[in-house]
């Protein structure tokens, strides 16, 4: 079953075409990787999906409905959670309050929000940090807080924007385990990632873009052997050898 | 013990006019209570929601004029203004917020500053309605200050309790989320525009009520008084900053300090300079005594600098730090 579909997405910033005609479909329950070199438009695609920028043309479909142009908070309520590449913790609130604030999007009252928040903290392994002020967390746990907060909105689809960037190798392994655990709980995931170890081990399918255009898509193995992908990442001469 | 402190303070405040029958001190306390309500309102929009407003006088003046005009044009009790003043201020806040919450940070602050001036000019120019600079005079209801004292106390207590209630609810979490990061708040499913509107309207309602009470109590208003930028809007910010931005009891403490400082300067350090002038008879001292009462703005400035330097979270926000500085041995005791 197709949960999410991007149809001919185009995004221009003035004269710059950041995303040109990108289309893909995401199956329910899979981890869908989105890769590309720096500046290729990955985060722009995320920002278009959650409507931080209006799309220039094209449409976005979720659960069979056209969600193009819905306000950011409505998109979250519809069931698409997201994390930010540059983490945005609610600095002066405790970790628990961060998660409670997010949990209110599905909870009816404070008790329910508190319960959802505690459950999500437990699930994401941040329980031992719940009373700490968010801005005093180290980067690894801030990234984890981003995931926890978006999970507390009970999404069907989670957009992860470079959640493993800047982490130590041990933390990366923990992050991989968490992402798999989230998928196993029934949440579909679209992940943008630079660390190949992460994207290649967890993705079911990968979509590669460069200069805002699709250059390859398929299983991790197919994509990593694709000529255009090697060219984009390593340069033309490596593609021929 | 700690949770009884607000209750003890409340009992003391209830007994205050019975014990201290000096009308002057009762008058000062009434001003403090009015400022508690205004400060609490400002704290909701600026302290908790992070949208700094320089235009509180717009809501204060609207509330005051609502009470005054009802009495002036329709000859009904100005006390109806207490009921309608808050809603009239919301009627100003609603279209303003609807348009101006597209702006963020300092741009919103500038827009609110403009709202303040727009309202003041409207009140000055619309003479058939407001009598312009002539102002509005109504007969005070009570001769004694005591009824006003209890009404003002009730308004102050209601403001603080209401803000506390709001901040413990879903709205409170949403306000804080918006303050900390608006983009993150949106991605968490919070309609930031809507909840900034809710926050602004709460602020406007409390400030408008305070304005209506001010009309009833003072008996006279004109645009320069109730729409004053530095006597109302800036004072509201000072009450918030000195008491503690984003704390429940901050505005209450801030109001007490600010009214005291204001009065301290207005009376020339409680008549100190006047006394010195009379004693020494020097011309310099006489002119100092004359000008010092106008120097309260300078005093506010110095106070703000000191608070920002040493107590950046205000008196309530940095209470532990303050106590530690004044009574160092108490801190050591707690540590050992």
Interface residues (C-beta under 8 A of the other chain):
Chain A: X50 X52 X71 X72 X73 X74 X76 X77 X81 X82 X84 X88 X89 X90 X91 X92 X93 X97 X100 X101 X102 X104 X105 X106 X109 X110 X113 X149 X150 X153
Chain B: X168 X169 X170 X173 X174 X176 X177 X180 X181 X183 X184 X185 X186 X187 X188 X189 X190 X191 X192
